[in-house]
């Protein structure tokens, strides 16, 4: 989780340069904007869940 949080500013900046938005919600990260990717190009990241 800490490694992902460290790169969030860079990701947000890179997306903003191509007129996209980085959205951080309580349970996922989403890129919003005018783009279209095939289903197999979508990346999912799962952190370690502690119960």
PQR file of N, CA, C, O and H, with PARSE charges and radii, in Angstrom:
ATOM      1  N   UNK A   1       0.811  -1.193   0.000 -0.4000 1.5000
ATOM      2  CA  UNK A   1       0.000   0.000   0.000 -0.0000 2.0000
ATOM      3  C   UNK A   1       0.860   1.265   0.000  0.5500 1.7000
ATOM      4  O   UNK A   1       0.541   2.228  -0.697 -0.5500 1.4000
ATOM      5  N   UNK A   2       1.928   1.269   0.762 -0.4000 1.5000
ATOM      6  CA  UNK A   2       2.789   2.453   0.819 -0.0000 2.0000
ATOM      7  C   UNK A   2       3.461   2.723  -0.524  0.5500 1.7000
ATOM      8  O   UNK A   2       3.612   3.879  -0.919 -0.5500 1.4000
ATOM      9  H   UNK A   2       2.187   0.487   1.329  0.4000 1.0000
ATOM     10  N   UNK A   3       3.865   1.670  -1.225 -0.4000 1.5000
ATOM     11  CA  UNK A   3       4.500   1.845  -2.536 -0.0000 2.0000
ATOM     12  C   UNK A   3       3.526   2.454  -3.532  0.5500 1.7000
ATOM     13  O   UNK A   3       3.907   3.316  -4.324 -0.5500 1.4000
ATOM     14  H   UNK A   3       3.743   0.731  -0.904  0.4000 1.0000
ATOM     15  N   UNK A   4       2.293   2.021  -3.500 -0.4000 1.5000
ATOM     16  CA  UNK A   4       1.285   2.574  -4.401 -0.0000 2.0000
ATOM     17  C   UNK A   4       1.033   4.035  -4.065  0.5500 1.7000
ATOM     18  O   UNK A   4       0.945   4.868  -4.968 -0.5500 1.4000
ATOM     19  H   UNK A   4       1.984   1.321  -2.856  0.4000 1.0000
ATOM     20  N   UNK A   5       0.917   4.360  -2.786 -0.4000 1.5000
ATOM     21  CA  UNK A   5       0.673   5.743  -2.377 -0.0000 2.0000
ATOM     22  C   UNK A   5       1.802   6.673  -2.795  0.5500 1.7000
ATOM     23  O   UNK A   5       1.572   7.858  -3.037 -0.5500 1.4000
ATOM     24  H   UNK A   5       0.988   3.683  -2.053  0.4000 1.0000
ATOM     25  N   UNK A   6       3.017   6.148  -2.882 -0.4000 1.5000
ATOM     26  CA  UNK A   6       4.159   6.968  -3.279 -0.0000 2.0000
ATOM     27  C   UNK A   6       4.093   7.384  -4.743  0.5500 1.7000
ATOM     28  O   UNK A   6       4.583   8.456  -5.098 -0.5500 1.4000
ATOM     29  H   UNK A   6       3.204   5.186  -2.686  0.4000 1.0000
ATOM     30  N   UNK A   7       3.496   6.554  -5.604 -0.4000 1.5000
ATOM     31  CA  UNK A   7       3.465   6.878  -7.032 -0.0000 2.0000
ATOM     32  C   UNK A   7       2.188   7.612  -7.460  0.5500 1.7000
ATOM     33  O   UNK A   7       2.084   8.039  -8.610 -0.5500 1.4000
ATOM     34  H   UNK A   7       3.098   5.682  -5.316  0.4000 1.0000
ATOM     35  N   UNK A   8       1.221   7.764  -6.559 -0.4000 1.5000
ATOM     36  CA  UNK A   8      -0.047   8.406  -6.912 -0.0000 2.0000
ATOM     37  C   UNK A   8       0.154   9.803  -7.506  0.5500 1.7000
ATOM     38  O   UNK A   8      -0.476  10.100  -8.522 -0.5500 1.4000
ATOM     39  H   UNK A   8       1.304   7.418  -5.625  0.4000 1.0000
ATOM     40  N   UNK A   9       0.986  10.675  -6.941 -0.4000 1.5000
ATOM     41  CA  UNK A   9       1.167  11.993  -7.564 -0.0000 2.0000
ATOM     42  C   UNK A   9       1.688  11.905  -9.002  0.5500 1.7000
ATOM     43  O   UNK A   9       1.268  12.682  -9.859 -0.5500 1.4000
ATOM     44  H   UNK A   9       1.497  10.434  -6.116  0.4000 1.0000
ATOM     45  N   UNK A  10       2.590  10.975  -9.269 -0.4000 1.5000
ATOM     46  CA  UNK A  10       3.122  10.813 -10.625 -0.0000 2.0000
ATOM     47  C   UNK A  10       2.056  10.304 -11.584  0.5500 1.7000
ATOM     48  O   UNK A  10       1.974  10.750 -12.728 -0.5500 1.4000
ATOM     49  H   UNK A  10       2.932  10.344  -8.573  0.4000 1.0000
ATOM     50  N   UNK A  11       1.247   9.377 -11.115 -0.4000 1.5000
ATOM     51  CA  UNK A  11       0.162   8.840 -11.939 -0.0000 2.0000
ATOM     52  C   UNK A  11      -0.847   9.948 -12.258  0.5500 1.7000
ATOM     53  O   UNK A  11      -1.262  10.103 -13.407 -0.5500 1.4000
ATOM     54  H   UNK A  11       1.314   9.015 -10.185  0.4000 1.0000
ATOM     55  N   UNK A  12      -1.234  10.708 -11.245 -0.4000 1.5000
ATOM     56  CA  UNK A  12      -2.196  11.791 -11.443 -0.0000 2.0000
ATOM     57  C   UNK A  12      -1.656  12.822 -12.436  0.5500 1.7000
ATOM     58  O   UNK A  12      -2.392  13.308 -13.295 -0.5500 1.4000
ATOM     59  H   UNK A  12      -0.897  10.582 -10.312  0.4000 1.0000
ATOM     60  N   UNK A  13      -0.385  13.149 -12.318 -0.4000 1.5000
ATOM     61  CA  UNK A  13       0.235  14.112 -13.227 -0.0000 2.0000
ATOM     62  C   UNK A  13       0.258  13.585 -14.658  0.5500 1.7000
ATOM     63  O   UNK A  13      -0.096  14.305 -15.591 -0.5500 1.4000
ATOM     64  H   UNK A  13       0.213  12.755 -11.620  0.4000 1.0000
ATOM     65  N   UNK A  14       0.673  12.324 -14.836 -0.4000 1.5000
ATOM     66  CA  UNK A  14       0.737  11.732 -16.174 -0.0000 2.0000
ATOM     67  C   UNK A  14      -0.653  11.690 -16.819  0.5500 1.7000
ATOM     68  O   UNK A  14      -0.792  11.974 -18.008 -0.5500 1.4000
ATOM     69  H   UNK A  14       0.961  11.738 -14.078  0.4000 1.0000
ATOM     70  N   UNK A  15      -1.667  11.342 -16.047 -0.4000 1.5000
ATOM     71  CA  UNK A  15      -3.026  11.309 -16.581 -0.0000 2.0000
ATOM     72  C   UNK A  15      -3.507  12.720 -16.935  0.5500 1.7000
ATOM     73  O   UNK A  15      -4.160  12.911 -17.961 -0.5500 1.4000
ATOM     74  H   UNK A  15      -1.554  11.111 -15.081  0.4000 1.0000
ATOM     75  N   UNK A  16      -3.192  13.699 -16.100 -0.4000 1.5000
ATOM     76  CA  UNK A  16      -3.616  15.076 -16.358 -0.0000 2.0000
ATOM     77  C   UNK A  16      -3.010  15.604 -17.660  0.5500 1.7000
ATOM     78  O   UNK A  16      -3.641  16.392 -18.364 -0.5500 1.4000
ATOM     79  H   UNK A  16      -2.662  13.544 -15.266  0.4000 1.0000
ATOM     80  N   UNK A  17      -1.813  15.180 -17.972 -0.4000 1.5000
ATOM     81  CA  UNK A  17      -1.161  15.622 -19.208 -0.0000 2.0000
ATOM     82  C   UNK A  17      -1.900  15.150 -20.451  0.5500 1.7000
ATOM     83  O   UNK A  17      -1.785  15.773 -21.506 -0.5500 1.4000
ATOM     84  H   UNK A  17      -1.301  14.540 -17.399  0.4000 1.0000
ATOM     85  N   UNK A  18      -2.650  14.069 -20.348 -0.4000 1.5000
ATOM     86  CA  UNK A  18      -3.433  13.564 -21.484 -0.0000 2.0000
ATOM     87  C   UNK A  18      -4.925  13.798 -21.260  0.5500 1.7000
ATOM     88  O   UNK A  18      -5.773  13.094 -21.808 -0.5500 1.4000
ATOM     89  H   UNK A  18      -2.743  13.563 -19.491  0.4000 1.0000
ATOM     90  N   UNK A  19      -5.220  14.807 -20.441 -0.4000 1.5000
ATOM     91  CA  UNK A  19      -6.607  15.247 -20.190 -0.0000 2.0000
ATOM     92  C   UNK A  19      -7.475  14.153 -19.567  0.5500 1.7000
ATOM     93  O   UNK A  19      -8.635  13.972 -19.939 -0.5500 1.4000
ATOM     94  H   UNK A  19      -4.531  15.379 -19.996  0.4000 1.0000
ATOM     95  N   UNK A  20      -6.894  13.439 -18.625 -0.4000 1.5000
ATOM     96  CA  UNK A  20      -7.626  12.421 -17.880 -0.0000 2.0000
ATOM     97  C   UNK A  20      -7.543  12.749 -16.397  0.5500 1.7000
ATOM     98  O   UNK A  20      -6.731  13.578 -15.987 -0.5500 1.4000
ATOM     99  H   UNK A  20      -5.952  13.586 -18.324  0.4000 1.0000
ATOM    100  N   UNK A  21      -8.366  12.115 -15.606 -0.4000 1.5000
ATOM    101  CA  UNK A  21      -8.423  12.392 -14.177 -0.0000 2.0000
ATOM    102  C   UNK A  21      -8.167  11.115 -13.394  0.5500 1.7000
ATOM    103  O   UNK A  21      -8.655  10.043 -13.753 -0.5500 1.4000
ATOM    104  H   UNK A  21      -9.026  11.442 -15.939  0.4000 1.0000
ATOM    105  N   UNK A  22      -7.408  11.240 -12.333 -0.4000 1.5000
ATOM    106  CA  UNK A  22      -7.155  10.136 -11.409 -0.0000 2.0000
ATOM    107  C   UNK A  22      -8.112  10.293 -10.238  0.5500 1.7000
ATOM    108  O   UNK A  22      -8.159  11.345  -9.600 -0.5500 1.4000
ATOM    109  H   UNK A  22      -7.012  12.110 -12.041  0.4000 1.0000
ATOM    110  N   UNK A  23      -8.873   9.243  -9.960 -0.4000 1.5000
ATOM    111  CA  UNK A  23      -9.857   9.282  -8.884 -0.0000 2.0000
ATOM    112  C   UNK A  23      -9.480   8.232  -7.844  0.5500 1.7000
ATOM    113  O   UNK A  23      -9.322   7.055  -8.168 -0.5500 1.4000
ATOM    114  H   UNK A  23      -8.835   8.389 -10.479  0.4000 1.0000
ATOM    115  N   UNK A  24      -9.338   8.662  -6.604 -0.4000 1.5000
ATOM    116  CA  UNK A  24      -8.999   7.769  -5.493 -0.0000 2.0000
ATOM    117  C   UNK A  24     -10.209   7.680  -4.576  0.5500 1.7000
ATOM    118  O   UNK A  24     -10.573   8.654  -3.917 -0.5500 1.4000
ATOM    119  H   UNK A  24      -9.466   9.619  -6.341  0.4000 1.0000
ATOM    120  N   UNK A  25     -10.831   6.505  -4.539 -0.4000 1.5000
ATOM    121  CA  UNK A  25     -11.963   6.320  -3.639 -0.0000 2.0000
ATOM    122  C   UNK A  25     -11.528   5.440  -2.470  0.5500 1.7000
ATOM    123  O   UNK A  25     -10.355   5.082  -2.368 -0.5500 1.4000
ATOM    124  H   UNK A  25     -10.536   5.714  -5.075  0.4000 1.0000
ATOM    125  N   UNK A  26     -12.437   5.101  -1.616 -0.4000 1.5000
ATOM    126  CA  UNK A  26     -12.112   4.301  -0.444 -0.0000 2.0000
ATOM    127  C   UNK A  26     -11.687   2.880  -0.744  0.5500 1.7000
ATOM    128  O   UNK A  26     -11.075   2.222   0.097 -0.5500 1.4000
ATOM    129  H   UNK A  26     -13.390   5.393  -1.699  0.4000 1.0000
ATOM    130  N   UNK A  27     -12.008   2.395  -1.948 -0.4000 1.5000
ATOM    131  CA  UNK A  27     -11.703   0.997  -2.236 -0.0000 2.0000
ATOM    132  C   UNK A  27     -11.039   0.756  -3.581  0.5500 1.7000
ATOM    133  O   UNK A  27     -10.648  -0.377  -3.860 -0.5500 1.4000
ATOM    134  H   UNK A  27     -12.505   2.929  -2.632  0.4000 1.0000
ATOM    135  N   UNK A  28     -10.891   1.775  -4.433 -0.4000 1.5000
ATOM    136  CA  UNK A  28     -10.208   1.551  -5.705 -0.0000 2.0000
ATOM    137  C   UNK A  28      -9.662   2.858  -6.266  0.5500 1.7000
ATOM    138  O   UNK A  28     -10.020   3.947  -5.817 -0.5500 1.4000
ATOM    139  H   UNK A  28     -11.208   2.696  -4.206  0.4000 1.0000
ATOM    140  N   UNK A  29      -8.779   2.721  -7.269 -0.4000 1.5000
ATOM    141  CA  UNK A  29      -8.247   3.852  -8.014 -0.0000 2.0000
ATOM    142  C   UNK A  29      -8.799   3.743  -9.427  0.5500 1.7000
ATOM    143  O   UNK A  29      -8.838   2.657 -10.004 -0.5500 1.4000
ATOM    144  H   UNK A  29      -8.488   1.837  -7.634  0.4000 1.0000
ATOM    145  N   UNK A  30      -9.226   4.870  -9.980 -0.4000 1.5000
ATOM    146  CA  UNK A  30      -9.843   4.874 -11.300 -0.0000 2.0000
ATOM    147  C   UNK A  30      -9.278   6.017 -12.132  0.5500 1.7000
ATOM    148  O   UNK A  30      -9.027   7.109 -11.623 -0.5500 1.4000
ATOM    149  H   UNK A  30      -9.195   5.752  -9.511  0.4000 1.0000
ATOM    150  N   UNK A  31      -9.082   5.749 -13.418 -0.4000 1.5000
ATOM    151  CA  UNK A  31      -8.725   6.807 -14.361 -0.0000 2.0000
ATOM    152  C   UNK A  31      -9.978   7.134 -15.150  0.5500 1.7000
ATOM    153  O   UNK A  31     -10.645   6.240 -15.670 -0.5500 1.4000
ATOM    154  H   UNK A  31      -9.285   4.861 -13.831  0.4000 1.0000
ATOM    155  N   UNK A  32     -10.297   8.418 -15.239 -0.4000 1.5000
ATOM    156  CA  UNK A  32     -11.491   8.851 -15.976 -0.0000 2.0000
ATOM    157  C   UNK A  32     -11.081   9.794 -17.085  0.5500 1.7000
ATOM    158  O   UNK A  32     -10.208  10.647 -16.923 -0.5500 1.4000
ATOM    159  H   UNK A  32      -9.756   9.145 -14.817  0.4000 1.0000
ATOM    160  N   UNK A  33     -11.731   9.617 -18.202 -0.4000 1.5000
ATOM    161  CA  UNK A  33     -11.466  10.492 -19.330 -0.0000 2.0000
ATOM    162  C   UNK A  33     -11.879   9.816 -20.617  0.5500 1.7000
ATOM    163  O   UNK A  33     -12.521   8.766 -20.606 -0.5500 1.4000
ATOM    164  H   UNK A  33     -12.440   8.924 -18.333  0.4000 1.0000
ATOM    165  N   UNK A  34     -11.504  10.427 -21.726 -0.4000 1.5000
ATOM    166  CA  UNK A  34     -11.880   9.893 -23.022 -0.0000 2.0000
ATOM    167  C   UNK A  34     -10.892   8.851 -23.515  0.5500 1.7000
ATOM    168  O   UNK A  34      -9.963   9.178 -24.253 -0.5500 1.4000
ATOM    169  H   UNK A  34     -10.982  11.280 -21.735  0.4000 1.0000
ATOM    170  N   UNK A  35     -11.076   7.630 -23.126 -0.4000 1.5000
ATOM    171  CA  UNK A  35     -10.211   6.560 -23.598 -0.0000 2.0000
ATOM    172  C   UNK A  35     -11.014   5.277 -23.741  0.5500 1.7000
ATOM    173  O   UNK A  35     -12.082   5.127 -23.147 -0.5500 1.4000
ATOM    174  H   UNK A  35     -11.831   7.364 -22.526  0.4000 1.0000
ATOM    175  N   UNK A  36     -10.497   4.373 -24.521 -0.4000 1.5000
ATOM    176  CA  UNK A  36     -11.163   3.084 -24.722 -0.0000 2.0000
ATOM    177  C   UNK A  36     -10.078   2.006 -24.801  0.5500 1.7000
ATOM    178  O   UNK A  36      -9.201   2.061 -25.663 -0.5500 1.4000
ATOM    179  H   UNK A  36      -9.629   4.494 -25.004  0.4000 1.0000
ATOM    180  N   UNK A  37     -10.146   1.039 -23.907 -0.4000 1.5000
ATOM    181  CA  UNK A  37      -9.187  -0.057 -23.888 -0.0000 2.0000
ATOM    182  C   UNK A  37      -9.929  -1.374 -23.963  0.5500 1.7000
ATOM    183  O   UNK A  37     -11.042  -1.487 -23.450 -0.5500 1.4000
ATOM    184  H   UNK A  37     -10.859   0.994 -23.207  0.4000 1.0000
ATOM    185  N   UNK A  38      -9.330  -2.372 -24.595 -0.4000 1.5000
ATOM    186  CA  UNK A  38      -9.947  -3.698 -24.567 -0.0000 2.0000
ATOM    187  C   UNK A  38      -9.886  -4.284 -23.162  0.5500 1.7000
ATOM    188  O   UNK A  38      -9.039  -3.890 -22.360 -0.5500 1.4000
ATOM    189  H   UNK A  38      -8.426  -2.280 -25.012  0.4000 1.0000
ATOM    190  N   UNK A  39     -10.752  -5.192 -22.870 -0.4000 1.5000
ATOM    191  CA  UNK A  39     -10.854  -5.793 -21.534 -0.0000 2.0000
ATOM    192  C   UNK A  39      -9.516  -6.356 -21.046  0.5500 1.7000
ATOM    193  O   UNK A  39      -9.208  -6.247 -19.860 -0.5500 1.4000
ATOM    194  H   UNK A  39     -11.440  -5.512 -23.521  0.4000 1.0000
ATOM    195  N   UNK A  40      -8.715  -6.957 -21.934 -0.4000 1.5000
ATOM    196  CA  UNK A  40      -7.446  -7.573 -21.514 -0.0000 2.0000
ATOM    197  C   UNK A  40      -6.356  -6.546 -21.207  0.5500 1.7000
ATOM    198  O   UNK A  40      -5.297  -6.924 -20.706 -0.5500 1.4000
ATOM    199  H   UNK A  40      -8.965  -7.046 -22.899  0.4000 1.0000
ATOM    200  N   UNK A  41      -6.580  -5.260 -21.489 -0.4000 1.5000
ATOM    201  CA  UNK A  41      -5.604  -4.216 -21.193 -0.0000 2.0000
ATOM    202  C   UNK A  41      -5.821  -3.582 -19.826  0.5500 1.7000
ATOM    203  O   UNK A  41      -5.026  -2.739 -19.410 -0.5500 1.4000
ATOM    204  H   UNK A  41      -7.440  -4.953 -21.896  0.4000 1.0000
ATOM    205  N   UNK A  42      -6.867  -3.964 -19.125 -0.4000 1.5000
ATOM    206  CA  UNK A  42      -7.171  -3.384 -17.819 -0.0000 2.0000
ATOM    207  C   UNK A  42      -6.318  -4.050 -16.751  0.5500 1.7000
ATOM    208  O   UNK A  42      -6.234  -5.277 -16.689 -0.5500 1.4000
ATOM    209  H   UNK A  42      -7.513  -4.649 -19.463  0.4000 1.0000
ATOM    210  N   UNK A  43      -5.693  -3.246 -15.918 -0.4000 1.5000
ATOM    211  CA  UNK A  43      -4.820  -3.745 -14.857 -0.0000 2.0000
ATOM    212  C   UNK A  43      -5.550  -3.709 -13.521  0.5500 1.7000
ATOM    213  O   UNK A  43      -6.189  -2.712 -13.185 -0.5500 1.4000
ATOM    214  H   UNK A  43      -5.762  -2.249 -15.968  0.4000 1.0000
ATOM    215  N   UNK A  44      -5.458  -4.783 -12.770 -0.4000 1.5000
ATOM    216  CA  UNK A  44      -6.019  -4.810 -11.419 -0.0000 2.0000
ATOM    217  C   UNK A  44      -4.890  -5.058 -10.436  0.5500 1.7000
ATOM    218  O   UNK A  44      -4.033  -5.913 -10.657 -0.5500 1.4000
ATOM    219  H   UNK A  44      -4.939  -5.593 -13.043  0.4000 1.0000
ATOM    220  N   UNK A  45      -4.899  -4.302  -9.350 -0.4000 1.5000
ATOM    221  CA  UNK A  45      -3.909  -4.445  -8.293 -0.0000 2.0000
ATOM    222  C   UNK A  45      -4.644  -4.728  -7.000  0.5500 1.7000
ATOM    223  O   UNK A  45      -5.611  -4.045  -6.664 -0.5500 1.4000
ATOM    224  H   UNK A  45      -5.595  -3.607  -9.171  0.4000 1.0000
ATOM    225  N   UNK A  46      -4.192  -5.723  -6.281 -0.4000 1.5000
ATOM    226  CA  UNK A  46      -4.814  -6.070  -5.017 -0.0000 2.0000
ATOM    227  C   UNK A  46      -3.746  -5.986  -3.923  0.5500 1.7000
ATOM    228  O   UNK A  46      -2.720  -6.662  -3.991 -0.5500 1.4000
ATOM    229  H   UNK A  46      -3.406  -6.279  -6.554  0.4000 1.0000
ATOM    230  N   UNK A  47      -3.998  -5.164  -2.935 -0.4000 1.5000
ATOM    231  CA  UNK A  47      -3.080  -5.037  -1.815 -0.0000 2.0000
ATOM    232  C   UNK A  47      -3.293  -6.139  -0.816  0.5500 1.7000
ATOM    233  O   UNK A  47      -4.253  -6.905  -0.904 -0.5500 1.4000
ATOM    234  H   UNK A  47      -4.832  -4.615  -2.879  0.4000 1.0000
ATOM    235  N   UNK A  48      -2.398  -6.214   0.126 -0.4000 1.5000
ATOM    236  CA  UNK A  48      -2.553  -7.197   1.218 -0.0000 2.0000
ATOM    237  C   UNK A  48      -3.663  -6.732   2.133  0.5500 1.7000
ATOM    238  O   UNK A  48      -3.636  -5.617   2.654 -0.5500 1.4000
ATOM    239  H   UNK A  48      -1.618  -5.592   0.197  0.4000 1.0000
ATOM    240  N   UNK A  49      -4.623  -7.588   2.317 -0.4000 1.5000
ATOM    241  CA  UNK A  49      -5.728  -7.248   3.218 -0.0000 2.0000
ATOM    242  C   UNK A  49      -5.469  -7.855   4.573  0.5500 1.7000
ATOM    243  O   UNK A  49      -5.159  -9.040   4.692 -0.5500 1.4000
ATOM    244  H   UNK A  49      -4.644  -8.494   1.894  0.4000 1.0000
ATOM    245  N   UNK A  50      -5.598  -7.039   5.584 -0.4000 1.5000
ATOM    246  CA  UNK A  50      -5.395  -7.513   6.955 -0.0000 2.0000
ATOM    247  C   UNK A  50      -6.734  -7.562   7.656  0.5500 1.7000
ATOM    248  O   UNK A  50      -7.489  -6.589   7.641 -0.5500 1.4000
ATOM    249  H   UNK A  50      -5.850  -6.076   5.487  0.4000 1.0000
ATOM    250  N   UNK A  51      -7.023  -8.677   8.260 -0.4000 1.5000
ATOM    251  CA  UNK A  51      -8.301  -8.837   8.982 -0.0000 2.0000
ATOM    252  C   UNK A  51      -8.078  -8.923  10.461  0.5500 1.7000
ATOM    253  O   UNK A  51      -9.035  -9.058  11.222 -0.5500 1.4000
ATOM    254  H   UNK A  51      -6.409  -9.467   8.272  0.4000 1.0000
TER
END
